[in-house]
Amino acid sequence: MNAREAALGFLETAELRDAWEHEARDFTPWLAENLDHLGRELGVELEKEATEMHVGPYRADVVARTRMDDSRVVIENQLEESNMQHLGQVLAYLAGLEAKIVVWIASGFDDAHLSAVRWLNDHTVTPYAFFAVRVRVVRIGDSPLAPVFEILERPSNWDRSVRETAAREGLSELGQFRRDFWAHVAKRYPSEVRPGYAGSNVYHLVEEAGLRISLYLAGHGVGMFLCGKHGESSDAASSRIDPYLEPLKTALEVEQINNSGHSFLRTKTSDRANWDSMADWLHDRRLTYKRVLCETEA
């Protein structure tokens, strides 16, 4: 055995709970911040929309959008073997959230559950797609733990369908509109948003407060509010937002403000003649929010 061979290590499987002790508190926030790892396996770029989104009596773990055509994606997590309860929740989310893609993640899948996912793919039409994904954690020697996503079930000809959709459609009409608007903002204020962005919300993290300022585009205007870091629920962030509400109300010169510090500029967003004033409002107001977050004692 030469020195090079002696240096080789072997891939070993670790316990999922060694990486994420709790599904809701640990795995879901991690996944929401690292959707690119899952997206690479699925073959689509994913952008987080929300976590723990209410759907009737349930809460969807992660809700995302595809950057390709802005389709909604629902991700259901289990750090255990698949079960019938989660299969039922997957179907409830599909209807309740009008999702196009459903991803069911578990540590392992019963053959009956894989058959159910296969049946759904065989009996629905494009653009609906169902995935069964096994999650594992591996390491080599004492290296950091590394996540592995294995696609166990997917639609037939999924890869070809993704390529054809991207070539044929590019962005949806809504996605194209968003990209055009944010490109206009970026040209006027390069620090506000990256080129080519086509999402609905732009986030700016203020490290001093551990909070984000969310700028968003809606059909009847643009707005802004405060939220927690990636993967943090609104309930968890609300107590940390509270100390900034009164100073923010004073700085914005408004009589009332809600518990997320929301403000809104009502205007006709489809009229591009309004885009300069919308960009100016977003930029100036974000600086005000940032100043309040940096100067207020929490």
C-alpha positions in Angstrom: 0.0 0.0 0.0 1.5 3.4 -1.0 1.1 6.7 0.9 -1.7 7.9 -1.4 -3.8 4.7 -0.9 -3.2 4.9 2.9 -4.7 8.4 3.0 -8.1 7.3 1.5 -11.1 7.2 3.8 -14.5 5.5 3.6 -17.9 7.0 3.4 -20.0 6.1 6.5 -23.6 6.6 7.2 -24.4 8.6 10.4 -27.6 9.0 12.4 -30.0 11.7 11.1 -30.5 13.0 14.7 -26.7 13.6 14.9 -27.2 16.3 12.4 -30.7 17.5 13.2 -32.0 16.7 16.7 -35.5 17.9 16.1 -37.4 17.9 12.8 -39.3 21.2 13.2 -36.7 23.2 15.1 -33.6 21.9 13.3 -34.2 20.2 10.0 -36.9 22.4 8.6 -35.0 25.7 9.2 -31.8 24.1 7.8 -33.6 22.9 4.7 -35.3 26.3 4.1 -31.9 27.9 4.1 -30.3 25.3 1.9 -32.9 24.6 -0.8 -30.2 24.6 -3.4 -29.0 21.2 -2.2 -32.4 19.7 -2.7 -33.0 21.6 -5.9 -29.9 20.2 -7.6 -31.3 16.7 -7.1 -34.7 17.7 -8.3 -33.3 19.5 -11.3 -34.9 22.9 -10.5 -33.8 26.1 -8.7 -35.9 26.6 -5.6 -36.6 29.8 -3.7 -38.1 29.8 -0.3 -41.6 31.3 0.1 -42.5 30.3 3.7 -42.1 27.8 6.5 -44.8 26.3 8.7 -47.5 27.6 6.4 -51.0 26.9 7.7 -53.2 24.7 5.6 -56.4 23.8 7.5 -55.5 22.0 10.7 -51.9 21.3 9.4 -48.8 23.3 8.7 -46.7 22.8 5.5 -43.1 22.4 6.5 -41.5 24.4 3.6 -43.3 26.2 0.7 -41.0 27.3 -2.1 -41.2 28.6 -5.7 -39.3 27.4 -8.8 -37.3 30.1 -10.4 -38.0 28.6 -13.8 -41.7 29.4 -13.9 -42.7 30.5 -10.4 -44.6 27.2 -9.7 -45.3 26.6 -6.1 -43.5 23.7 -4.4 -44.6 22.1 -1.1 -42.0 20.1 0.9 -43.1 17.7 3.7 -40.3 16.5 6.0 -39.9 13.4 8.2 -36.8 12.5 10.1 -38.3 9.0 10.3 -39.9 6.3 8.1 -42.8 7.4 5.9 -46.3 7.0 7.2 -49.9 7.3 6.1 -50.5 10.5 8.1 -47.9 12.4 6.1 -49.2 11.0 2.8 -52.6 12.5 3.7 -51.0 15.8 4.6 -49.1 15.8 1.3 -52.4 15.6 -0.6 -54.1 18.2 1.6 -51.2 20.6 0.8 -51.5 20.0 -2.9 -55.1 21.2 -2.9 -54.9 23.8 -0.2 -51.9 25.6 -1.5 -52.5 25.0 -5.2 -49.0 23.5 -5.5 -47.6 22.1 -8.7 -44.8 20.1 -7.2 -44.9 18.1 -4.0 -41.7 16.7 -2.4 -42.0 14.2 0.4 -38.8 13.7 2.4 -38.3 10.9 4.9 -35.5 8.7 6.2 -37.0 5.7 4.4 -40.2 4.8 2.5 -42.6 1.9 2.7 -43.2 0.2 -0.6 -46.9 1.1 -0.4 -46.0 4.8 0.0 -43.6 4.7 -3.0 -46.4 3.0 -5.0 -48.8 5.8 -4.0 -46.3 8.4 -5.2 -45.8 6.5 -8.4 -49.6 6.2 -8.9 -50.0 10.0 -8.5 -47.3 10.7 -11.1 -48.9 8.2 -13.5 -52.4 9.6 -13.1 -51.8 13.4 -13.1 -50.7 15.5 -16.0 -48.0 18.2 -16.4 -47.2 20.4 -14.6 -48.0 18.3 -11.5 -45.1 16.3 -10.1 -44.6 14.2 -7.0 -41.2 13.2 -5.5 -40.3 10.7 -2.8 -36.9 11.7 -1.4 -34.8 9.7 1.1 -32.5 11.9 3.3 -29.3 10.5 4.7 -26.3 11.9 6.5 -22.8 10.7 5.8 -19.2 11.5 6.7 -15.7 10.3 6.0 -13.8 9.7 9.3 -14.0 12.7 11.5 -15.2 15.0 8.7 -18.3 17.2 9.1 -21.6 15.5 8.5 -23.0 15.9 5.0 -26.6 15.5 3.8 -27.5 13.3 0.9 -30.9 13.4 -0.9 -31.8 10.3 -2.9 -34.7 10.6 -5.3 -36.7 7.3 -5.0 -39.7 8.3 -7.1 -40.2 11.1 -9.7 -42.4 11.6 -12.8 -41.4 9.7 -15.9 -39.3 11.9 -18.3 -39.0 14.6 -15.6 -35.6 15.8 -16.7 -36.7 16.2 -20.3 -39.8 18.0 -19.2 -37.8 20.4 -17.1 -35.5 21.2 -20.0 -38.4 21.6 -22.5 -40.3 23.9 -20.1 -37.2 26.1 -19.5 -36.5 26.3 -23.3 -40.2 26.9 -24.2 -41.4 29.2 -21.5 -38.5 30.6 -19.5 -40.2 32.6 -16.8 -43.9 32.9 -16.4 -45.6 36.2 -17.3 -45.6 37.1 -13.6 -42.0 36.0 -13.2 -41.0 38.1 -16.2 -42.8 41.1 -14.8 -41.1 40.7 -11.4 -37.7 40.4 -13.1 -38.3 43.5 -15.2 -39.3 45.5 -12.1 -36.4 44.4 -9.9 -34.0 45.1 -12.8 -35.3 48.6 -12.9 -34.7 49.0 -9.2 -31.2 47.5 -9.5 -30.3 49.9 -12.3 -31.4 52.9 -10.1 -30.1 51.4 -6.8 -27.6 48.6 -7.4 -27.4 47.8 -3.6 -31.1 46.9 -3.4 -31.3 43.7 -5.4 -29.1 41.4 -7.5 -29.5 41.5 -11.3 -31.8 38.9 -12.8 -33.9 38.4 -9.6 -37.5 37.4 -10.3 -39.0 36.7 -6.9 -41.7 38.6 -5.1 -39.6 39.5 -2.0 -36.1 40.9 -1.6 -34.5 40.5 1.9 -31.9 42.6 3.6 -30.4 41.2 6.7 -29.5 43.8 9.5 -26.9 41.9 11.5 -27.1 44.4 14.5 -30.7 43.4 15.1 -30.7 39.9 13.8 -33.7 40.7 11.6 -34.4 41.1 7.9 -36.1 43.9 6.1 -38.4 42.4 3.4 -39.1 44.5 0.3 -42.0 43.2 -1.8 -43.8 43.8 -5.0 -47.6 43.3 -5.2 -50.2 43.9 -7.8 -51.4 47.2 -6.3 -48.2 48.6 -4.9 -44.9 47.9 -3.1 -44.4 47.3 0.6 -41.9 46.5 3.4 -41.9 44.7 6.7 -39.6 43.1 9.3 -39.1 39.4 9.7 -36.7 37.0 11.3 -33.7 35.2 9.8 -34.1 32.4 7.2 -36.1 29.5 8.6 -37.3 31.4 11.7 -41.1 31.4 12.2 -43.0 34.6 12.5 -44.0 33.7 16.0 -40.4 33.3 17.1 -39.3 36.6 15.5 -42.3 38.7 16.8 -40.9 39.2 20.3 -37.6 40.5 18.9 -39.4 42.8 16.5 -41.6 44.4 19.3 -38.9 46.8 20.6 -38.5 48.4 17.2 -42.2 49.1 16.5 -42.6 52.4 18.4 -39.3 53.9 17.1 -40.2 52.8 13.6 -43.7 54.4 13.9 -42.0 57.7 14.9 -39.5 57.5 12.1 -42.1 56.8 9.5 -44.4 59.5 10.9 -47.5 57.1 11.0 -50.2 56.8 13.7 -50.4 53.0 13.6 -48.1 50.2 12.7 -48.8 46.4 12.9 -46.7 43.8 14.7 -44.3 43.3 11.7 -43.7 47.0 11.1 -45.5 46.8 7.8 -45.7 49.9 5.5 -47.1 50.1 2.0 -47.1 52.4 -1.1 -50.3 52.0 -3.0 -49.8 52.6 -6.7 -50.5 51.0 -10.1 -47.5 48.7 -10.5 -48.4 47.7 -14.1 -47.8 51.3 -15.2 -44.0 51.4 -15.7 -44.1 55.2 -15.5 -44.6 54.6 -11.7 -41.5 52.4 -11.3 -39.0 55.3 -10.6 -41.1 56.5 -7.7 -41.6 52.9 -6.5 -37.9 52.3 -6.5 -37.2 55.6 -4.7 -39.8 54.7 -2.0 -38.3 51.2 -1.5 -34.7 52.5 -1.2 -35.5 55.5 1.0 -37.8 53.5 3.3 -35.3 50.6 3.7 -32.7 53.1 4.8 -35.1 54.3 7.5 -35.8 50.8 8.7 -32.1 50.0 8.8 -31.4 53.2 10.8 -34.1 52.3 13.3 -32.8 48.8 13.7 -29.2 49.9 14.1 -29.9 52.8 16.6 -32.6 51.3 18.8 -31.7 49.5 22.0 -33.5 46.2 21.9 
